[in-house]
């Protein structure tokens, strides 16, 4: 594989939380660039998952 490869995925309506539009775009790289990108993506995923947990907790707190 020469250079970076980009993979995109649009979530179906049934896969979206609360109807939110979600698109995931992944750039696949190797070597030094790949390691640096992997670290940034890891942080972004961690931030996203933290947000998801907070949203679920808020939803549960608001239920009778």
C-alpha positions as semicolon CSV with decimal commas, in nm:
position;residue;x (nm);y (nm);z (nm)
1;X;0,000;0,000;0,000
2;X;0,153;0,330;-0,107
3;X;0,058;0,638;0,096
4;X;-0,246;0,676;0,316
5;X;-0,577;0,503;0,258
6;X;-0,906;0,659;0,367
7;X;-1,209;0,454;0,471
8;X;-1,546;0,628;0,524
9;X;-1,864;0,496;0,681
10;X;-2,202;0,667;0,722
11;X;-2,421;0,520;0,995
12;X;-2,772;0,408;0,897
13;X;-3,068;0,588;1,056
14;X;-3,132;0,290;1,289
15;X;-2,771;0,302;1,414
16;X;-2,779;0,672;1,511
17;X;-2,832;0,779;1,872
18;X;-3,130;1,015;1,885
19;X;-3,129;1,060;1,506
20;X;-2,789;1,230;1,508
21;X;-2,605;1,205;1,175
22;X;-2,276;1,020;1,219
23;X;-1,996;0,966;0,971
24;X;-1,669;0,797;1,052
25;X;-1,366;0,865;0,836
26;X;-1,048;0,667;0,903
27;X;-0,708;0,735;0,750
28;X;-0,483;0,428;0,750
29;X;-0,110;0,500;0,764
30;X;0,199;0,313;0,879
31;X;0,532;0,398;1,038
32;X;0,595;0,717;1,232
33;X;0,291;0,894;1,082
34;X;0,073;0,597;1,166
35;X;0,183;0,589;1,531
36;X;0,122;0,964;1,572
37;X;-0,221;0,938;1,410
38;X;-0,304;0,634;1,622
39;X;-0,235;0,833;1,940
40;X;-0,458;1,123;1,823
41;X;-0,738;0,886;1,723
42;X;-0,713;0,709;2,058
43;X;-0,762;1,039;2,239
44;X;-1,055;1,131;2,015
45;X;-1,223;0,795;2,076
46;X;-1,168;0,828;2,450
47;X;-1,330;1,174;2,444
48;X;-1,624;1,043;2,240
49;X;-1,683;0,746;2,470
50;X;-1,672;0,972;2,775
51;X;-1,937;1,191;2,610
52;X;-2,155;0,886;2,531
53;X;-2,142;0,768;2,893
54;X;-2,234;1,118;3,016
55;X;-2,530;1,132;2,776
56;X;-2,654;0,791;2,892
57;X;-2,624;0,895;3,257
58;X;-2,818;1,215;3,188
59;X;-3,086;1,018;3,006
60;X;-3,120;0,773;3,295
61;X;-3,128;1,054;3,554
62;X;-3,412;1,221;3,366
63;X;-3,629;0,907;3,354
64;X;-3,901;0,858;3,617
